[in-house]
Amino acid sequence: MNLNLQPIIKNGDNFSLYGSTGLGIFGIKAAETVTGFGAGEVFFGLNTGVGFDVKLSKNLFFNFEPKFTMFIEDGKLGYRGAVSAGLVIKF
């Protein structure tokens, strides 16, 4: 889950390009116990990336967004890449 600022870099009739930077929850690490899963940890961190939307119809858009994430896990700085893609329906 992310909370991002996404300033538009280029906005055309059928295409928009934007930057993305923000804070997020990047994963939940569950500890395994004898009886199953126990208490877990939530990792908070920073993310940055770019994204674009392509207009498919008046209210339907394809979205693609690669991101780079940084977080602290067990006292060490961690890095990960993530990519999301989806359909956006505007009401």
MARTORPA-669338 format. One record per residue (C-alpha): residue number from 1; residue in one letter; chain; x negated, y negated, z. Coordinates in nm, 3 decimals, padded with zeros to 5 digits. Each point is the difference from the previous one (the first is absolute). Last residue first. Example, Ala and Ser with C-alpha at 12.3 -4.5 7.8 and 13.67 -1.06 7.14 Angstrom:
2
  num  residuo  cadena       xx       yy       zz
    2        S       A  -01.367   00.106   00.714
    1        A       A   00.137   00.344   00.066
***
This chain:
91
  num  residuo  cadena       xx       yy       zz
   91        F       A   01.679  -00.712  -01.302
   90        K       A  -00.353   00.062  -00.123
   89        I       A  -00.106   00.363  -00.042
   88        V       A  -00.372   00.067   00.028
   87        L       A  -00.137   00.329  -00.132
   86        G       A  -00.319   00.145   00.137
   85        A       A  -00.373   00.028   00.014
   84        S       A  -00.237  -00.007   00.295
   83        V       A  -00.375   00.047   00.004
   82        A       A  -00.222   00.029   00.306
   81        G       A  -00.370  -00.037   00.062
   80        R       A  -00.154   00.069   00.334
   79        Y       A  -00.262  -00.148   00.231
   78        G       A  -00.083   00.075   00.362
   77        L       A  -00.181  -00.205   00.266
   76        K       A  -00.095   00.213   00.298
   75        G       A   00.125  -00.025   00.360
   74        D       A   00.206   00.320  -00.028
   73        E       A   00.180  -00.142  -00.304
   72        I       A  -00.023  -00.367  -00.097
   71        F       A   00.170  -00.106  -00.324
   70        M       A  -00.079  -00.131  -00.349
   69        T       A   00.231   00.047  -00.299
   68        F       A  -00.050  -00.051  -00.375
   67        K       A   00.317  -00.022  -00.205
   66        P       A   00.134   00.106  -00.343
   65        E       A   00.354  -00.125  -00.081
   64        F       A   00.225   00.106  -00.288
   63        N       A   00.366  -00.110  -00.034
   62        F       A   00.251   00.084  -00.275
   61        F       A   00.294  -00.242  -00.006
   60        L       A   00.379   00.036  -00.030
   59        N       A   00.254  -00.286   00.026
   58        K       A   00.006  -00.152  -00.352
   57        S       A  -00.178   00.298  -00.156
   56        L       A  -00.344   00.163   00.003
   55        K       A  -00.190  -00.303   00.136
   54        V       A  -00.359   00.088   00.087
   53        D       A  -00.126  -00.084   00.349
   52        F       A  -00.365  -00.029   00.092
   51        G       A  -00.219   00.049   00.300
   50        V       A  -00.329  -00.105   00.150
   49        G       A  -00.188   00.100   00.310
   48        T       A  -00.076  -00.072   00.364
   47        N       A   00.070   00.186   00.320
   46        L       A  -00.081  -00.058   00.366
   45        G       A   00.030   00.231   00.296
   44        F       A   00.210   00.186   00.250
   43        F       A  -00.037   00.369   00.074
   42        V       A   00.270   00.180   00.200
   41        E       A  -00.105   00.279   00.229
   40        G       A   00.191   00.312   00.091
   39        A       A   00.139   00.179   00.300
   38        G       A   00.041   00.374  -00.029
   37        F       A   00.069   00.240  -00.284
   36        G       A   00.066   00.367   00.063
   35        T       A   00.010   00.195   00.325
   34        V       A  -00.375   00.059   00.023
   33        T       A  -00.071  -00.358  -00.101
   32        E       A  -00.066  -00.175  -00.332
   31        A       A  -00.063  -00.375   00.019
   30        A       A   00.196  -00.205  -00.252
   29        K       A  -00.181  -00.270  -00.195
   28        I       A   00.236  -00.260  -00.139
   27        G       A  -00.107  -00.198  -00.297
   26        F       A  -00.052  -00.335  -00.160
   25        I       A   00.205  -00.240   00.208
   24        G       A  -00.042  -00.333  -00.170
   23        L       A  -00.124  -00.354  -00.019
   22        G       A  -00.023  -00.213  -00.311
   21        T       A  -00.133  -00.076  -00.344
   20        S       A   00.158   00.032  -00.344
   19        G       A  -00.076  -00.175  -00.327
   18        Y       A   00.260  -00.028  -00.272
   17        L       A   00.059   00.077  -00.368
   16        S       A   00.342  -00.042  -00.162
   15        F       A   00.135   00.146  -00.325
   14        N       A   00.311  -00.026  -00.216
   13        D       A   00.054  -00.378  -00.032
   12        G       A  -00.341  -00.092   00.138
   11        N       A  -00.134  -00.076   00.349
   10        K       A  -00.374   00.002   00.058
    9        I       A  -00.177  -00.030   00.337
    8        I       A   00.304   00.036   00.227
    7        P       A  -00.091  -00.022   00.369
    6        Q       A   00.077   00.320   00.192
    5        L       A  -00.030  -00.038   00.377
    4        N       A   00.027   00.337   00.164
    3        L       A   00.155   00.184   00.296
    2        N       A  -00.080   00.365  -00.060
    1        M       A   00.142   00.338   00.099
***
